[in-house]
Amino acid sequence: MASSSVVFACITPHGLPILRELVSDAPNLMARTRESLEQLGMEMRTVEADVILVITPHGLRAEHQFTVAASSYMEGVCQN
């Protein structure tokens, strides 16, 4: 059996203004947060993890239960 370990962990804020494309008329809105998340992404890339696990309060909700949704495919754009 292969050994597993956590090689990187973080807690991050979120919100649409973090995405540069959705800032609209306030380009400095959340600029420091955006820069911090870009730095976090670069640091995360250096560990070359086999699996990335994202835990979020969004998605399927069931009262008084903890739900898990598994996806074998995710898509995004890495901007350096």
N, C-alpha and C positions, 0 to 999 in steps of 0.2 A: 504494500500500500504506500502510495506517495505521501510525503509529508507536506502539510500546508501551513502557511503562516500569513498573518497580516503584514504587508510590507509598507502600507501607506494608509493613513486615515485622516479625515478632515470633516469639519462641519462648516457649511457655507450658507450665506444668505442667498435669496433669489428674488426675482421680480423682473418684470418686463423691461424697465429702464436700464437694467444691467446690459441688455443686448444693445450694442451700438446702433443697430438698424432700427430700434424702436425708441430711441431717445427723443426723436422729433425736434421740437423747438427749444429744448434745453440740453445742449450737448455736454454740459458739465455735470448734469444730473447723474449721480452715482459713479462718477469718473474714478474716484479712488477705489471703490468696490470693484469696478470693472478691471482696473489695473491689477488689483490684488488677486482676482480670480484668474486672470491671464498668467500671472506668476505661479499661482497654484497649479495650473494646467501644465506649465513647463516642468515644475518639480515632480508632478505625478508621472509625466512621461519618462523621467529618468529612471524610475524603478522598474519599468518594463513589466508591469503586472500581467499575469495570464487572465485574470478575471477582475472586472470592476463591478462593485456592488453599490447601487444607489438606493438609499432608503429615503422615502419621501412621504409626507402626509397626504399627497394627492393621489387620486386614482380610485380604485374600487373601495367602497366603504361598507362595512357591515356592522350594525350596532352590537356593541359588547363583544366584538371579535377582532382578531388580528388577521389581516388578509395578506396573501402573497401572490403576486402576479409575476410569472416568469416569462422572459422574452429572450429568445435565442438570437435576436437580431435587433440592433439599435443603429441609428444613423445620425450623423452630425457632421459638422465641418470644423476642421482644425485650422485656425487662422494664426499664423506666426507673425 
